[in-house]
Amino acid sequence: MTEYALITGGTKGIGKSVARCAGKMGYNLLLTYAADETAARQTGAELSAECHVEVTPLQADSSDKTAIDTIARHVGKNGIQLGVVVFNAGLTCRDRFEDMKYDDWERVFFANVHFPVFLLQRLLGNIRRGGSVIFTGSLMGIIPHAASLSYGVTKASVHALVKNLVKFLSPRGIRVNAVAPGFVDTEWQKNKPADIRRNIESKIAMGRFCDPDELAGVYALLIENSYINGEIIIADGGYSYK
């Protein structure tokens, strides 16, 4: 039976590149998305043709508590065995600290921390021994940034979560790690004004943003290497070293 890789937020950006990488490794793909069904199905058809694996897009918004049931039911009903779980979907709120609302703060915490914790709890019985759980952290969880307080704090929480989950997942033979990307050339970053991009690039030793496919190679390492466990792998091109 072919194993699956579940990737939340797997139909675009970093998630799509990770999905392509996992597909080329032979995993069938279960990819969640929030709202854009047309784009999700296009991604599914594209990756299926490219990787020659089964690709299932599943609508499940990580800011909605019912999405946990949606994903868990789908996995259970279809008897899916998971070799890889990537918690990639996330939210941010870029309001000024003075303007931030409690509901927005709570929504970011739910999507970035609570959702993966309780989804993982529901999926444990379907993750095989030797499986790999990977969280998408962030450089902003390590280096303070003024753009989003809630994002930075939740990503720091994700990093701490990974370290603590080792104690709970190791008896099951499941590894857990995180990738902390710096600035990645997703659509969000490509739409930034040129002067802001140049300012960011000036602080990166590599002198450029990371390509999503380059970043996916770090996730591939964490999937394939059976000894790496409890690590936060920073992939920032040497940010602040220039």
Phi, psi and chi 1 to 4 in degrees:
 res  aa     phi    psi   chi1   chi2   chi3   chi4
   1 MET       -  128.1 -179.6  176.5   65.7      -
   2 THR   -71.5  132.1  -57.6      -      -      -
   3 GLU   -78.9  161.7  -68.2 -179.9  -12.5      -
   4 TYR  -110.3  152.1  -82.8   75.8      -      -
   5 ALA  -112.3  121.1      -      -      -      -
   6 LEU   -94.9  124.1  164.6   63.2      -      -
   7 ILE  -128.5  112.6  -57.2  168.0      -      -
   8 THR   -76.9  140.4   65.9      -      -      -
   9 GLY    62.5   39.0      -      -      -      -
  10 GLY   -93.6    8.4      -      -      -      -
  11 THR  -103.9    0.9   62.0      -      -      -
  12 LYS  -156.1  167.3   60.4 -177.9 -179.5  179.9
  13 GLY    57.6 -139.1      -      -      -      -
  14 ILE   -58.3  -43.6  -66.7  171.2      -      -
  15 GLY   -58.3  -40.0      -      -      -      -
  16 LYS   -66.1  -41.7 -179.2  178.6  177.4 -179.3
  17 SER   -65.2  -39.0  -70.5      -      -      -
  18 VAL   -65.7  -40.0  174.5      -      -      -
  19 ALA   -61.6  -44.0      -      -      -      -
  20 ARG   -59.9  -42.8  177.2 -178.8  -70.3  109.5
  21 CYS   -63.1  -46.4 -163.0      -      -      -
  22 ALA   -65.3  -37.8      -      -      -      -
  23 GLY   -62.3  -41.5      -      -      -      -
  24 LYS   -68.7  -19.9  -71.2 -179.5  176.9  178.4
  25 MET   -83.7   -4.2  -65.9  166.2   70.0      -
  26 GLY   103.1    2.6      -      -      -      -
  27 TYR   -81.4  135.6  -70.3   94.3      -      -
  28 ASN   -65.8  155.1  -73.0  -29.8      -      -
  29 LEU  -120.5  129.7  -57.0  172.7      -      -
  30 LEU  -115.4  109.8  176.5   57.4      -      -
  31 LEU  -117.0  119.8  -49.0  177.6      -      -
  32 THR   -90.4  153.7   72.7      -      -      -
  33 TYR  -145.7  160.5   65.6   96.1      -      -
  34 ALA   -86.3  -48.9      -      -      -      -
  35 ALA  -146.4  -38.7      -      -      -      -
  36 ASP   -81.5   88.1 -167.4  -20.4      -      -
  37 GLU   -65.3  -40.0 -178.4  176.9   -2.6      -
  38 THR   -61.0  -47.9  -60.2      -      -      -
  39 ALA   -64.7  -38.1      -      -      -      -
  40 ALA   -64.3  -41.9      -      -      -      -
  41 ARG   -70.0  -33.9  -62.7 -155.2  174.6  -80.6
  42 GLN   -63.9  -43.2  -72.3  174.3  -12.6      -
  43 THR   -62.2  -42.6  -67.0      -      -      -
  44 GLY   -59.8  -45.2      -      -      -      -
  45 ALA   -65.4  -40.5      -      -      -      -
  46 GLU   -62.3  -48.4  174.9 -171.0  -27.1      -
  47 LEU   -71.4  -33.7  -66.7  179.5      -      -
  48 SER   -63.3  -44.2  179.5      -      -      -
  49 ALA   -68.0  -37.5      -      -      -      -
  50 GLU   -76.3  -40.5 -176.9  177.9  -12.7      -
  51 CYS  -102.1  -12.3  -57.0      -      -      -
  52 HIS    60.4   44.2  -52.3  -70.0      -      -
  53 VAL  -131.3  167.9  -64.8      -      -      -
  54 GLU   -78.4  131.3 -179.2  179.7  -39.4      -
  55 VAL  -125.1  123.3 -176.4      -      -      -
  56 THR  -119.8  108.0  -55.0      -      -      -
  57 PRO   -77.8  137.0   -9.9   27.0      -      -
  58 LEU  -133.7  121.2 -179.7   66.0      -      -
  59 GLN   -73.2  120.4 -174.9  172.5   13.0      -
  60 ALA  -162.1  101.8      -      -      -      -
  61 ASP   -80.0  120.7 -174.3  -16.6      -      -
  62 SER   -68.6   -8.2   62.2      -      -      -
  63 SER   -92.5    0.9   66.5      -      -      -
  64 ASP  -114.7  121.9 -176.0  -11.4      -      -
  65 LYS   -57.8  -33.3 -173.6  177.2  178.9 -179.4
  66 THR   -66.9  -17.5   63.2      -      -      -
  67 ALA   -64.5  -28.1      -      -      -      -
  68 ILE   -61.2  -46.5  -64.8  172.4      -      -
  69 ASP   -64.6  -39.7  -70.4  -29.7      -      -
  70 THR   -58.8  -47.9  -61.6      -      -      -
  71 ILE   -69.9  -46.6  -61.3  168.3      -      -
  72 ALA   -61.9  -40.5      -      -      -      -
  73 ARG   -64.5  -43.1  -81.7 -161.4  -55.8  -94.2
  74 HIS   -61.4  -46.0 -179.5   89.0      -      -
  75 VAL   -63.7  -45.7  169.4      -      -      -
  76 GLY   -67.0  -45.3      -      -      -      -
  77 LYS   -63.4  -34.3 -177.4  177.2   68.9  174.0
  78 ASN   -96.5    6.2  -67.5  -76.9      -      -
  79 GLY    57.8   38.9      -      -      -      -
  80 ILE   -78.4  128.8  -69.2  174.4      -      -
  81 GLN   -97.5  126.3 -176.8 -178.9   49.6      -
  82 LEU  -101.2  124.9  -63.3  167.0      -      -
  83 GLY   -97.3  -22.1      -      -      -      -
  84 VAL  -140.8  135.2  176.8      -      -      -
  85 VAL  -130.1  122.5  177.4      -      -      -
  86 VAL  -117.6  115.2  179.6      -      -      -
  87 PHE   -90.9   93.4  -67.1  109.7      -      -
  88 ASN  -109.5  -30.6  172.9   69.8      -      -
  89 ALA   -62.1  143.0      -      -      -      -
  90 GLY  -163.7  170.6      -      -      -      -
  91 LEU  -130.7  160.9  -72.7 -179.9      -      -
  92 THR  -137.4  165.7 -172.4      -      -      -
  93 CYS  -139.1  120.0  174.1      -      -      -
  94 ARG  -103.6   19.0  -59.1  176.9   71.5   84.3
  95 ASP   -66.3  150.9  -68.4  -15.8      -      -
  96 ARG   -62.3  151.3  -63.5 -171.1  -42.8  148.3
  97 PHE   -53.7  -39.4  178.2   64.3      -      -
  98 GLU   -67.0  -23.3  -65.9   85.1   -8.1      -
  99 ASP  -105.1   -3.9  -60.2  -32.5      -      -
 100 MET   -65.4  137.7 -168.2  168.4   50.4      -
 101 LYS  -102.8  147.7  -56.5  -67.1 -169.1  -61.0
 102 TYR   -57.8  -43.7  177.2   85.2      -      -
 103 ASP   -60.9  -38.3  -73.1  -11.9      -      -
 104 ASP   -68.8  -41.7  -66.6  -32.1      -      -
 105 TRP   -59.0  -46.3  174.2  -90.4      -      -
 106 GLU   -65.5  -37.5 -172.0  174.1   51.8      -
 107 ARG   -64.7  -41.7 -171.8  166.0  178.9  -98.8
 108 VAL   -65.6  -42.1  174.8      -      -      -
 109 PHE   -63.6  -40.0 -101.4   89.2      -      -
 110 PHE   -63.2  -49.8 -179.6   83.5      -      -
 111 ALA   -64.8  -40.4      -      -      -      -
 112 ASN   -90.3  -23.5  -64.9   -4.6      -      -
 113 VAL  -123.3  -59.0 -178.4      -      -      -
 114 HIS   -64.9  -44.2  -53.1  -24.0      -      -
 115 PHE   -57.7  -53.1  174.1   81.7      -      -
 116 PRO   -64.5  -34.5   18.2  -30.0      -      -
 117 VAL   -61.4  -50.0  166.0      -      -      -
 118 PHE   -82.2  -21.7  -72.5   96.9      -      -
 119 LEU   -70.9  -43.6  177.2   55.7      -      -
 120 LEU   -58.4  -41.5  178.2   59.5      -      -
 121 GLN   -56.0  -43.0 -178.3 -169.4   64.0      -
 122 ARG   -72.6  -26.4  -64.9  -78.3  -60.8  -83.3
 123 LEU   -93.1   -8.3  -64.9  175.9      -      -
 124 LEU   -51.4  -41.1  -84.7 -179.4      -      -
 125 GLY   -69.0  -12.7      -      -      -      -
 126 ASN  -106.0   -2.7  -65.2   89.4      -      -
 127 ILE   -93.7  124.0  -56.6  174.1      -      -
 128 ARG   -71.8  157.2   67.8  161.9  171.1   82.7
 129 ARG   -62.1  133.3 -168.3  169.4 -171.6   85.6
 130 GLY    91.3   -1.0      -      -      -      -
 131 GLY   -70.8  165.8      -      -      -      -
 132 SER  -124.0  124.5  177.5      -      -      -
 133 VAL  -108.2  128.5  174.3      -      -      -
 134 ILE  -130.2  130.3  -53.8  171.5      -      -
 135 PHE  -102.5  146.6  -74.0   78.1      -      -
 136 THR   -91.8  107.3  -63.7      -      -      -
 137 GLY   -89.1 -143.8      -      -      -      -
 138 SER  -169.0  148.1  175.0      -      -      -
 139 LEU   -57.2  -30.0 -176.9   64.2      -      -
 140 MET   -70.1  -12.5  -72.5  178.2   63.4      -
 141 GLY   -84.8   -3.7      -      -      -      -
 142 ILE  -117.7  -47.4  -59.7  167.0      -      -
 143 ILE  -104.5  119.4  -60.7  176.8      -      -
 144 PRO   -57.0  142.1  -24.5   34.3      -      -
 145 HIS  -139.8  142.5 -163.9  -76.8      -      -
 146 ALA   -84.2   -5.3      -      -      -      -
 147 ALA   -74.6  -36.2      -      -      -      -
 148 SER  -154.1  105.3  174.8      -      -      -
 149 LEU   -62.5  -47.1  179.3   63.0      -      -
 150 SER   -63.4  -37.8   59.2      -      -      -
 151 TYR   -65.8  -48.8 -171.4   78.9      -      -
 152 GLY   -60.5  -43.5      -      -      -      -
 153 VAL   -67.7  -41.3  172.5      -      -      -
 154 THR   -68.6  -35.7   54.4      -      -      -
 155 LYS   -71.6  -33.8  -70.9  -57.7 -177.7  177.2
 156 ALA   -62.6  -36.8      -      -      -      -
 157 SER   -65.1  -39.0  -61.7      -      -      -
 158 VAL   -61.1  -42.5  165.3      -      -      -
 159 HIS   -62.4  -42.7  -61.0  167.4      -      -
 160 ALA   -66.3  -36.8      -      -      -      -
 161 LEU   -60.0  -44.3  176.8   62.5      -      -
 162 VAL   -58.0  -48.0  165.0      -      -      -
 163 LYS   -59.7  -41.8  -61.7  -72.3 -173.2 -178.8
 164 ASN   -74.2  -34.2  -76.9  -89.7      -      -
 165 LEU   -65.9  -23.2  -82.9  172.6      -      -
 166 VAL   -53.8  -40.7  172.2      -      -      -
 167 LYS   -62.9  -31.2  -61.7  -74.5 -170.5 -179.8
 168 PHE   -93.0  -27.5  -64.0   89.8      -      -
 169 LEU   -95.2  -22.8  -61.1 -173.7      -      -
 170 SER   -61.5  -34.8   59.7      -      -      -
 171 PRO   -62.4  -21.9  -24.8   36.3      -      -
 172 ARG   -92.9   -0.9  -65.0  174.6  174.2  -93.4
 173 GLY    72.7   25.9      -      -      -      -
 174 ILE  -107.9  128.3  -60.9  169.9      -      -
 175 ARG   -89.5  151.4  -66.6  178.2  -61.4  107.6
 176 VAL  -140.1  129.8   55.8      -      -      -
 177 ASN  -144.6  176.3  -64.5  -76.2      -      -
 178 ALA  -140.8  152.6      -      -      -      -
 179 VAL  -109.8  129.4  179.1      -      -      -
 180 ALA  -110.7   91.7      -      -      -      -
 181 PRO   -73.9  154.2   -9.4   25.8      -      -
 182 GLY   -89.2 -120.6      -      -      -      -
 183 PHE   -98.4  115.4  -67.1   88.6      -      -
 184 VAL  -112.3  139.9 -175.9      -      -      -
 185 ASP   -78.4   62.6 -124.9   -8.5      -      -
 186 THR   -84.9  175.6   58.7      -      -      -
 187 GLU   -58.3  -36.5  -70.8  -55.8  -46.6      -
 188 TRP   -58.4  -46.1  167.3  -99.8      -      -
 189 GLN   -75.2  -35.3  -61.7  -69.8    0.7      -
 190 LYS   -64.4  -25.8  -73.3  178.4  178.8  178.8
 191 ASN   -86.1    0.3  -70.0  -30.6      -      -
 192 LYS   -72.1  148.0  -77.7 -174.0  172.8  177.8
 193 PRO   -56.7  147.4  -23.8   33.3      -      -
 194 ALA   -58.3  -37.7      -      -      -      -
 195 ASP   -67.6  -34.6   59.5  -33.8      -      -
 196 ILE   -69.3  -41.3  -66.5  178.7      -      -
 197 ARG   -61.5  -43.7  -75.6 -179.4   59.6   93.3
 198 ARG   -63.1  -37.1  -75.1 -166.5  -62.0  -91.0
 199 ASN   -64.3  -41.3 -179.4   57.2      -      -
 200 ILE   -66.2  -46.5  -66.9  169.7      -      -
 201 GLU   -60.4  -31.1  -71.1  166.5  -13.9      -
 202 SER   -66.8  -17.3   71.9      -      -      -
 203 LYS   -99.8   -2.4  -59.9  173.7 -176.3  176.4
 204 ILE  -104.0  126.5  -58.7  172.4      -      -
 205 ALA   -57.2  -36.0      -      -      -      -
 206 MET   -74.0  -14.2  -65.7  -60.9  -65.7      -
 207 GLY    75.5   14.8      -      -      -      -
 208 ARG  -159.1  166.9   61.5  176.9  175.6   83.4
 209 PHE   -75.2  157.8  -76.1   58.3      -      -
 210 CYS   -79.7  138.3  179.7      -      -      -
 211 ASP   -77.4  137.1 -176.1  -86.1      -      -
 212 PRO   -55.7  -33.9  -27.4   35.5      -      -
 213 ASP   -69.7  -32.8  -70.2  -21.9      -      -
 214 GLU   -62.2  -44.8  -70.9  178.1  -57.7      -
 215 LEU   -64.0  -37.8 -174.4   64.7      -      -
 216 ALA   -59.3  -28.7      -      -      -      -
 217 GLY   -62.7  -28.9      -      -      -      -
 218 VAL   -69.8  -41.5 -176.7      -      -      -
 219 TYR   -62.2  -40.0  -71.0   80.2      -      -
 220 ALA   -60.4  -40.6      -      -      -      -
 221 LEU   -58.4  -43.9  169.5   67.1      -      -
 222 LEU   -71.5  -24.7  -64.6  177.0      -      -
 223 ILE   -75.0  -43.8  -67.6  169.8      -      -
 224 GLU   -85.9  -33.5  -67.6 -176.1  -47.1      -
 225 ASN   -80.9  117.5 -170.5  -66.1      -      -
 226 SER   -84.4    4.1   59.7      -      -      -
 227 TYR  -112.4  -22.3 -164.3   68.3      -      -
 228 ILE   -72.9  123.8  -58.4  176.4      -      -
 229 ASN  -152.6  134.6 -164.2   18.2      -      -
 230 GLY    74.5   22.7      -      -      -      -
 231 GLU  -106.2  149.0  -65.4  -62.6  -30.2      -
 232 ILE  -110.2  106.1  -45.2  -60.3      -      -
 233 ILE   -90.0  114.5  -52.1  -63.1      -      -
 234 ILE   -85.6  128.5  -59.0  170.8      -      -
 235 ALA  -129.0   83.4      -      -      -      -
 236 ASP  -124.5    9.0   65.4   -2.4      -      -
 237 GLY    66.9   15.7      -      -      -      -
 238 GLY    82.3   44.5      -      -      -      -
 239 TYR   -63.5  134.9 -176.8   81.0      -      -
 240 SER    78.2    1.7   81.6      -      -      -
 241 TYR   -93.5    7.0  -78.9   84.3      -      -
 242 LYS  -121.2      - -177.0  177.8  176.8 -176.7
